Amino acid sequence: MNDRPMIGTIIKPSVGLSPDDTAALVDQLIEGGIDFIKDDELQANGPHCPFEERVREVMRVINRHAERTGRKVMYAFNITGELDEMRRNADLVESAGGTCVMVSLFSLGLAGLSAIRSHVRLPLHCHRNGWGIYSRSPDIGINFPVWQKLWRLAGADHLHVNGLSNKFTETDETVVQSARSLGQPISATHGYQAMPVFSSGQTAVQMAPSLAAIGHTDFIYCAGGGIMGHPGGVAGGVASLRQAAEAAASGIPADEYALDHKELAEALSHFRAPDEPQGKR
């Protein structure tokens, strides 16, 4: 996929979804045209949604759609845990036909990431939960463009970089710097590039500036409320993000593209800040 970024979302554990509920939501998301879905960083092997059962039910839905359409949605299952447990869980995902696994970087450390990388053949989606203490502390703060080189060398394929106008503390300038750093070669002879993952309060509104800032479409754009909170529901939310991406990749202003794309028009009206002028993004 090189004409637009991958459109993704996160399934949150705090609402208490069972494996069947999770699979039902995955079904809706795939019908709506989603490219990528991930477990939340807090969703590993909880009692209300056990890992093995979640993998079985979700992959049943994904494989069914893939057999019908020839298009297989990527789901990043969170395998974070003890090393032997992660190996078993990664093998389970692969045997079920899965195409991605997820880990929480600061839970594993560099040695843990390197160890699971040597075992797993699937792409590693890497979440940086816990990053705040390492970036914000005046005593031990480390710049992300430095950290990300170590994660890439240890085997990360996807790396979170926050998002523009995010709900956390990072400025847009820092987010852009982080995203761009993942495409810079480690050295003159080795690339080891990783795919940036934008998330945190993202909607169709931030799509165009995100693409403009990074300068290419090789990234994952994850939106939770930007999909679920769309006036048209899940299908409308996914469609609005796809339309925003199509417009941005074609160099067409979002407001202009929205004139004949209903879902995008609804997203811009619903999610844009009241005091934000049209055409800013």
N, C-alpha and C positions, 0 to 999 in steps of 0.2 A: 504494500500500500504506500504509494509515494505521491498521490495527488491530494491527500489531506491527512491530518493526524488521526490516530486511533481514538475513537470516542469510548470512554469507559465510565464505570461507576463503582461504588463501594457498597457492599451489603453490611449494614451495621448490626452488631450483636445485641445492643442495648434494648432493642425493641422486642427481643425474645423470640425471634423466628426459629422454628424447628427446621430440621432438614427438609421436610416436605414443603414448608412455607418458603424456605429459601429457594428450592427448586421451582416452585410456582412463580416466584418473582423473576427468577432467571428466565423462565419461559416467556414472561411478558417482555422482558428486556430484549431478548433475542428477536421476538416478533416485531419489536420496535426498531430493530436495526443496530443494536449495540455491537461494538467490536470487542470490548474487553470488560471483564468484571473481576473484582478482587474481593477477597475476604478483608474485613477490617483488621487492623493490627491487634485488636483486643479479642478477635475471634480465632481461637486455635482449636482446642478440644474441650469445650465447655459442656456441662451436663445437659443443657437444653438443646445443644446442636453438636453431637459427637462428630469428630473428624471423619471417621470411616463411613458413617451413615451419610454425612453431608456430601462426601465425594461420590458415593454411590448414586444418590438421588440427583445431584446436580449434573453429573456426567451422563446420566440416563437421558436427561432433557437435552443437553448439548449434543450428544451423539445422535439423538433422534432428529434434531434439526439439521445436523450436518449430513445425515443420510438423505434427507429430503431435498436440501438445497445445495449441497456441495460446499457450503461455507461453515467453517467451524469457529465458533466464538472462543476466545482465549479467556480462561478463568484461572486466576492466581490463587491457589489454595495455600493458606497460611500453615506451614509445617513447623514453625518455630517451636523448639523444645530441646530436650537432651539430644545429643548427637545421634545415638542409635535410634531414638524415636523419629528423628527427622529423616534418617535414611529409610526407615520402614514406611513412613508416610509419603516420602517422595516416590518410592517404588509403587506404592498403592495408587498414587495419582497417575503415574505413567502406565500402569497396567490397566487402568480404567479408561485410558485414551486421553488423559489430560495433557495439556500443552504448556503449563507454567506452574511454578511453585513460588511461594513468597516466604521471606524471612524478615525478622526484625533485627537490623544490623547491630544495634548496641546490646541486644540480648546475646548475640552470638560472639561478637568480637571478631577481629581479623582472622584469628586462627580457626574459629568455628566456621566462618564463611568460607575460608579456603578449603576446609575439610569437607564441607557439604558440596562445594563446587566440584571437588574431585570425584564425587559420587554421582551427582545429578547430571543427567544429560539435557534436561529441560531448561528453558530460560529461567533465570533467577530474578524475581521481582523483589527489590530490596527497599524496605521501609526504614526511615531514619527516626522513628519514634524515640523520644529521649534526646533528640538533637538540641532542644532548647538549652539545656544546661551546658552543653559543650560550645554552643555558639554565643550565648549571652553572658556567660560568667566573665567578669573582668580579670579573674585569676587564671582560669584554664580555658578560656574561649579560643576556639580554633576556626579559622575561616573555612567555609565549605569547599571552595576550589582546591584547598589543600587536602582536606579529608577525602574528597571524592576520588582522588588519585589512588589512595590506598585501597578503597573499596573496589575500584575498577581492577586494580592489580590482583585483588583477592578473588575476583570472579563475578562481580555484579553486572547484570545485564540491563536492568531498569533501576533508576534511582529517583526518588522523590525530591522535588526542588521547591515545594510550596506552590503558591499561585499568585497572580496579580490581584491586587485589592483583596488580599487574603484575610482570614479571620484571626490570624495570629499576629506576631509582632514584626515580622520582616517587612522591609520596604520593597517596593517594586524593583528598585535598582538592584538590591541584593538577590532577589529571585531571578532576575534576568542574568545576572553575573553567574549564579549557580547553574542555570540551565545551559548557558553558553559554554561553561567550563567542561561539561560532559562530552562535548564534541571535539575538544582539543586533544591532539595526540599526546600520549604520555611522554614520548621521546621522538627523536628524529626517525627512529626505525620501528617503533611500536605504537599502534593506535589505541587499542583497547577502549574504544568509545563506548559509552553507555547511553541508553535512551532516557531522556528527561521525562518525568511524570509530573504534570501540573495537577494540583488538587488544592482543596481548602476554599470552600465558598465560591467555586467556579460556576459560571453560567454561560449562556451564549454571548453575553455582553463582553466578557474578557477574551473571547476567542481571537478576534482580529489583532488586538495588541500583543497577545501572546505569540502568535505566528510572526508578526512583524518584528518583535524583539529578538526571537531566536533565529529568524531568517530562513527557516525550512519547515517542512511538515513532518519530520521524523521524530514525533513525540507522542506521548499518551496524554489525553486531556480527560481527567476524571471529574465528574460532577455528580453530587448526591442530590441536594435540594434543587439544583439546576435541571435535573430530570424529574425527580419525584414531585417537585413543587410546581411544575409547569401547569398552566391552566388546562392543557390538553392531556394531562396524565403522562404516564411513562412513554407512550408512543410519541406524544407531542414534544416531550422533553428531549428525547433522542433525536427526533427529526430537526428540532431547532438547533441543536449542536452540529449536526451534519450540515445543515444549511449555512450556519455561521462559518463553518470550516470551508465549505465550497466557495462562499463569497470571499473570504479572506485569501484563500489560495488563488483565486482568480483576480484579486485586486479590486473587487467591487465593494464599495462601502456597505456595511450591514444594513443601514436604513434603506438604501436603494434596493438591495436584494430582497428586503422584507416586503416590498410593495406587492410582490406576487408570490410570497412564501409565507403562508399564514402562521405556521408554527414559530418561525423566527420573529415575525411581527409581534406575536403574543409574548414571546420571551423578552424581547427588548422592552415592551411596555410594562411587563410584570416585574422584571428584575432590575431594570435600570434605576439608579438612584433618582429621587424626585427632582433634585437640583442639578442633575447632570444633563448638559445640553445634548440634543441629538447630533449624531455625527462625530462625537468625541471618540467613540470606539466603533 
